[in-house]
Amino acid sequence: MIKGIQFFLGPVNFYRKFNKGFLQMAKLLSNLLKKEPSFKWKDEQQKAFEDLKKKLSSTPMLKFPNFTKSFKVHTNISDFVISAVLMQNEHLITFENKKLCGAQLQWSTQEKELYVVMCCLKTCQQYLRTHKTKFFMDNVSLKYFEPNQEPQSNNLDGMILWCCWMWS
């Protein structure tokens, strides 16, 4: 149950900057992760969980894109989850979360960062192919990455090639 709460709270924490009230609702769930009190799922935690789910998927949260304007993609990675949000004028257009599993859990930070970009390019290609887009990452691992440098692994090399092919 603890892992499930952590998995759910990852995206919630990421989206809190886009939606007011997330922090207060998430606090009821994050308090369950503390070691001090024993784990007790009560009606107030269930209500907070349901409210957060509703806010994450409700219409006011998501907006229809304006195809005359540029897009922004914000990415986030953790040890076991990747997230990306497509935004325009500070409005959320769509988002994607993906749980890493198996060998993906052993990937380097660069591999995870490229993987979330790759997933976003694949999922949001109808928006991104013909529109100016800026990517924002919370990790600086790709900031100093040179496309012509030797790849650290076959995975990284393949992801770079795929992203270049997808974008051409």
C-alpha positions, 0 to 999 in steps of 0.5 A: 500500500505504501508503494502505491501511495508513493506512486500516486503522489509522484505525479500529484506533487509534480502537478501541484504547481499547475493546480491550486489546492493539491498540496493540502489534499496530498498532505493527508496521503503523504502523512501516511508515509511517515514512520511515526504514526501507524498506517491508518487509511480512514475516510478523510484519506479516501476523500483526499484520494478521490478528490485528487483523482478527480482534479487530475482528470477534470476538464478545468485541469486540461485545456484544448490547444491553440495551434497558432501558439508554441508548446512547452513540455515539462518532464520529471523523472524519479527512480521508478516513474517518468512524467511529462506534461504538454503545456501552452500559456501555463495551461495543461494540454495533456500529460503522461506518467509511466512506471519504469520496470525491469532493466529500465530501473537500472538506467542512468539519469541521462537514459531516463531523461531521453526516455521521457522525451522519447515517450513524449515525442511519440505520444504528443507527435500530433502537437509537436511535429509542426509547432515550436516546442521548448522542453524543460527538465528538472535535471541538468544531466542533458544540459552538457550532453553533446550529440556527437559524444560517445554514448554511454550505452547501446540504450542511450545511442538507440534513444538518441537515434530514435529522437532524431528520426522522430523529429526529422 
